[in-house]
Amino acid sequence: MNYYIHVPFCRSKCGYCAFYSEAAPVPGAVDAYLDRLEFQFERLEPAEPCETVYFGGGTPTLLSEMQLERLFSMTARALRPDSETEISIEANPETLTVPKIALLRSFASRISLGVQSFDARFRATLGRDCEQAALERAIERVAAARFPHWSCDLIYAIPGQEPADFERDLARAVALGIDHLSCYSLTPEEGARLADSLIPDEDDAARMWELAGRCGLPRYEISNYAAPGCECRHNRNVWRGGLLTGLGPAAAGFDGTDRKSEPASLAGWLRGDPPEIDAIAPAERLNEIFAVNLRTASGWTPELWAKVPNADAWDARVAAARRAAAETLPEWFDISPERITLSDSGLLFWNTVAETIL
């Protein structure tokens, strides 16, 4: 089983972000959240061994050391992770103290540092509340902690950002010694504060995506790069149709039959409002899994597809890929009896491919 735990608190709301979070939480809000989360943990039905845990947000590291310790303790009691469990946590540089990093290092096997850009000009454009000195301190401290796996998040196609600027961000990130890198093209999301003003240049975005592909870490998914063996197992499992339990406000999960989404409201979640249940037809679910994992460089093989719950015949998947290629552009696909993948141009237009498959 894979677990996603949403920690919905931020110091301030970034202008580009549409994920659910509460900015500058009122006193007592975090403790109330932890009380309710513990209640949810206590009522979890027995599950298969815990394969991955992912703490996302929001900003999980906005919590105090004492609150983080409580969060990790209840997680360990309920999920019983072992030495093989991948435990990831997202962290914002401005929230990281030396004691907090030590606490993260004692529990998590992966830290994902939300840098977005090493250039203060572009962080300001994004509304990222992180001074350069705080960023540099956090980088130094995380490097010294020697996490088993260290990822860095960058955003590109920021207004005013040239390909050369992003190339410098890439070089700086890789020089840190990270083994994983996530690079996301700025996408104006509905509900984000600056959705109408952060309009990226599509040509520059494509050029920057190409630059990311030459950063020194192999691309294993449209937006993700990693040293061999250092890919994010949590994301990979979910892309391939693995079961997911979501905990916390706005967290989503899938139990093999239904998709469940917790209330995207801290107040509603605290009072126990029921999750939204979306029953998915088996054929629709298979198409969804098939499309999502085509975001990866390795795509699908007959052996991998056979591991998907209730998978249909491999020949049916080959036929579906050939239909999608005929309806879009054949050069977007690489289809054989042994493997189905997308070309680089196909990855760039994955949204169109997915719409065709679905």
C-alpha positions in Angstrom: 0.0 0.0 0.0 1.1 3.6 -0.7 0.1 6.4 1.5 -0.2 10.1 0.8 -0.5 12.5 3.8 -1.5 16.1 3.0 -0.2 18.7 5.4 -2.3 21.7 4.4 -0.4 24.6 5.9 1.8 27.3 4.4 3.5 30.4 5.7 2.0 32.3 2.7 0.2 31.2 -0.5 2.4 31.2 -3.6 0.9 33.0 -6.6 1.2 30.0 -9.0 -0.2 27.3 -6.6 -3.7 25.9 -6.7 -3.1 23.0 -4.3 -5.3 23.2 -1.2 -3.6 24.9 1.7 -4.2 27.3 4.6 -1.9 30.3 4.7 -0.7 31.5 8.1 -2.8 29.0 10.1 -4.5 30.3 13.2 -3.2 29.2 16.6 -4.4 25.7 17.4 -5.1 24.8 13.8 -2.1 22.5 13.4 -2.8 20.6 16.7 -6.4 20.2 15.7 -5.2 18.8 12.3 -2.9 16.3 14.1 -5.8 15.3 16.4 -8.0 14.5 13.5 -5.2 12.8 11.5 -4.5 10.5 14.5 -8.3 9.7 14.6 -8.1 8.7 10.9 -5.0 6.6 11.5 -6.6 4.7 14.3 -9.5 3.7 12.1 -7.5 2.5 9.1 -8.4 -1.0 8.1 -5.5 -3.5 8.1 -3.6 -3.2 4.8 -0.8 -5.0 3.1 2.8 -3.9 4.0 3.5 -0.2 3.8 5.5 0.4 0.6 5.7 4.2 0.4 4.7 7.2 2.5 4.6 10.7 1.0 4.1 13.8 3.1 3.1 16.7 0.8 1.4 20.0 1.1 1.2 22.7 1.7 4.4 22.8 3.6 4.9 19.8 5.9 8.0 21.5 7.4 6.0 24.5 8.6 5.2 22.3 11.6 7.3 22.8 14.7 9.8 20.1 15.8 7.3 18.9 18.4 4.5 18.7 15.9 6.6 16.9 13.4 7.7 14.4 16.0 4.1 13.8 16.8 3.2 13.4 13.1 6.0 10.9 12.6 5.2 8.9 15.7 1.6 8.4 14.8 2.6 7.5 11.3 5.0 4.9 12.5 2.4 3.4 14.9 -0.3 3.2 12.3 1.5 2.2 9.1 4.5 0.3 10.6 7.0 1.3 7.9 10.2 -0.8 7.8 13.7 -0.3 6.4 12.4 -1.0 2.9 9.6 1.6 3.0 10.3 4.8 1.0 9.4 7.8 3.1 9.4 11.2 1.3 8.7 14.6 2.7 8.4 18.0 0.9 10.3 20.9 2.5 10.5 24.6 1.9 14.0 26.1 2.6 12.8 29.0 4.8 11.2 26.6 7.3 14.3 24.4 7.9 16.2 24.7 11.2 19.1 22.4 12.2 17.0 20.5 14.8 14.1 20.1 12.3 16.4 18.7 9.6 17.8 16.2 12.1 14.3 15.1 12.9 13.4 14.7 9.2 16.7 12.7 8.7 15.7 10.3 11.5 12.4 9.4 9.9 12.4 10.1 6.1 14.5 8.5 3.4 13.8 11.2 0.8 13.6 15.0 1.2 12.3 17.1 -1.7 13.5 20.7 -1.4 11.1 23.3 -3.0 13.7 25.7 -4.5 11.7 26.6 -7.6 14.6 28.9 -8.7 18.0 29.8 -7.3 17.4 33.3 -8.7 15.6 35.6 -6.3 14.1 37.6 -9.2 12.1 34.6 -10.4 11.1 33.4 -6.9 9.7 36.9 -6.4 7.7 36.6 -9.6 6.2 33.4 -8.3 5.4 34.9 -4.9 7.8 32.5 -3.2 8.5 33.9 0.3 12.2 32.8 0.6 15.2 35.1 1.0 18.4 34.1 -0.7 20.3 33.8 2.6 17.6 31.4 3.9 17.8 29.3 0.7 21.6 29.0 0.9 21.5 28.0 4.6 18.9 25.3 3.9 21.0 23.9 1.1 24.1 23.8 3.2 22.2 22.1 6.1 20.4 19.5 4.0 23.6 18.6 2.2 25.3 18.1 5.6 22.5 15.9 6.8 23.2 13.3 4.0 19.7 12.1 3.4 19.7 8.7 1.6 17.9 10.5 -1.3 17.7 14.2 -2.0 15.4 15.8 -4.6 15.1 19.4 -5.7 12.1 21.1 -7.3 12.5 23.7 -10.0 9.9 25.7 -12.0 10.7 26.9 -15.5 9.0 29.2 -18.2 8.6 31.9 -15.5 7.8 35.3 -17.1 11.1 37.0 -17.8 13.1 33.8 -17.5 15.4 33.0 -20.5 16.6 29.5 -21.3 20.1 30.6 -20.1 18.6 31.5 -16.7 17.0 28.1 -16.4 20.2 26.4 -17.6 22.0 28.0 -14.6 19.3 26.7 -12.3 19.8 23.2 -13.6 23.6 23.4 -13.3 23.4 24.7 -9.7 20.9 22.0 -8.7 22.9 19.1 -10.1 26.1 20.5 -8.6 24.5 20.1 -5.1 24.9 16.3 -5.4 21.1 15.6 -5.6 20.0 12.3 -7.0 16.6 13.4 -8.1 15.2 16.5 -9.8 11.7 17.6 -10.6 11.2 20.4 -13.2 7.7 21.7 -13.8 6.7 24.1 -16.5 4.8 27.0 -15.0 1.1 26.4 -15.7 -1.5 28.9 -14.7 -3.8 26.8 -12.7 -7.5 27.7 -12.1 -7.8 29.0 -8.6 -4.2 30.2 -8.3 -3.8 33.9 -7.2 -1.7 34.8 -10.3 -3.3 32.5 -12.8 -4.1 35.3 -15.3 -0.7 37.0 -15.1 1.7 34.1 -15.2 1.5 33.2 -18.8 4.5 31.3 -20.0 6.1 31.5 -23.5 5.5 28.1 -25.1 8.6 28.2 -27.3 10.8 29.0 -24.4 9.1 26.4 -22.3 9.8 23.7 -24.9 13.5 24.8 -25.1 13.8 24.7 -21.3 12.3 21.2 -21.2 14.9 20.1 -23.7 17.7 21.6 -21.5 16.4 19.7 -18.5 16.8 16.5 -20.6 20.5 17.2 -20.8 21.0 18.1 -17.1 23.0 15.0 -16.3 20.3 13.1 -14.6 18.3 10.8 -16.9 14.7 11.8 -17.6 12.4 9.0 -16.3 9.1 10.9 -16.6 8.0 14.1 -18.3 8.9 16.2 -15.3 11.3 14.0 -13.3 15.0 13.1 -13.6 17.0 10.7 -11.4 20.2 8.8 -11.1 19.5 5.1 -11.9 17.8 3.4 -9.0 16.8 6.8 -7.3 13.4 7.3 -9.0 10.6 8.2 -6.6 9.0 4.9 -5.9 5.8 6.5 -4.5 5.0 8.3 -7.8 6.1 5.3 -9.9 3.8 3.0 -8.0 0.8 5.3 -8.3 1.5 5.9 -12.1 1.4 2.1 -12.5 -2.0 1.7 -10.8 -0.9 0.9 -7.3 -3.3 1.3 -4.4 -3.2 4.6 -2.6 -4.6 5.8 0.7 -4.9 9.5 1.1 -5.1 11.2 4.5 -5.7 14.8 5.4 -7.7 17.6 3.7 -7.9 17.3 -0.1 -5.9 14.0 -0.1 -7.0 11.6 -2.8 -6.7 7.8 -2.9 -7.8 4.7 -4.8 -8.8 1.4 -3.3 -9.0 -0.6 -6.5 -12.6 0.2 -7.2 -13.3 3.8 -6.1 -11.4 7.1 -6.2 -11.8 8.9 -2.9 -11.1 12.6 -2.2 -11.1 14.1 1.3 -12.8 17.5 1.7 -10.7 20.3 0.4 -11.5 22.3 3.5 -9.7 22.1 6.8 -12.9 23.0 8.7 -15.0 20.4 6.8 -12.3 17.7 7.2 -12.0 18.5 11.0 -15.7 18.1 11.5 -15.7 14.8 9.7 -17.4 15.7 6.4 -17.5 12.5 4.2 -15.0 12.2 1.3 -16.2 12.4 -2.3 -16.5 8.9 -3.8 -16.1 8.5 -7.5 -16.7 4.9 -8.7 -14.6 4.2 -11.8 -15.6 1.6 -14.4 -12.9 -1.1 -14.8 -12.3 -0.2 -18.5 -12.0 3.5 -17.7 -9.5 2.7 -14.9 -7.4 0.6 -17.2 -7.3 3.3 -19.8 -6.3 5.8 -17.1 -3.4 3.7 -15.8 -2.3 3.0 -19.3 -2.2 6.7 -20.2 -0.6 7.9 -17.0 2.4 5.6 -17.2 3.0 6.7 -20.8 4.4 9.8 -19.1 7.4 7.7 -18.2 10.4 7.1 -20.4 10.1 3.3 -19.9 6.4 3.1 -20.8 4.8 -0.3 -20.8 6.0 -3.8 -21.4 3.8 -7.0 -21.5 5.3 -8.0 -18.1 4.7 -4.7 -16.5 1.1 -4.5 -17.8 0.3 -8.0 -16.5 1.0 -6.7 -13.0 -1.9 -4.1 -13.2 -4.9 -5.3 -11.3 -7.5 -6.8 -13.6 -5.4 -6.0 -16.7 -6.8 -6.8 -20.1 -4.7 -8.5 -22.8 -1.5 -6.9 -23.9 -2.6 -7.1 -27.5 -5.6 -4.9 -26.6 -3.1 -2.3 -25.3 -1.0 -2.4 -28.5 -4.2 -1.9 -30.5 -5.2 1.0 -28.3 -1.8 2.6 -28.8 -2.0 2.2 -32.6 -5.4 3.8 -32.6 -4.1 6.7 -30.6 -1.1 7.1 -32.9 -3.4 7.1 -36.0 -5.6 9.8 -34.4 -2.7 12.0 -33.4 0.8 11.7 -34.9 2.6 8.4 -35.5 6.0 9.9 -34.6 4.7 10.5 -31.1 4.7 6.8 -30.4 7.2 3.9 -30.4 5.0 0.7 -30.5 6.2 -2.9 -30.7 5.1 -6.2 -29.3 7.7 -5.8 -26.6 7.2 -2.2 -25.5 5.0 0.9 -25.9 6.6 4.3 -25.2 6.2 7.9 -26.3 9.0 9.7 -28.2 10.3 13.0 -26.8 7.8 14.9 -29.0 5.0 12.6 -27.8 6.0 13.3 -24.2 5.7 17.0 -24.9 2.1 16.5 -26.1 1.2 13.9 -23.5 -2.1 15.7 -22.7 -3.3 15.2 -26.3 -2.2 11.6 -26.2 -4.1 11.0 -22.9 -7.2 12.7 -24.2 -7.2 10.3 -27.2 -6.7 7.2 -25.1 -9.3 8.2 -22.5 
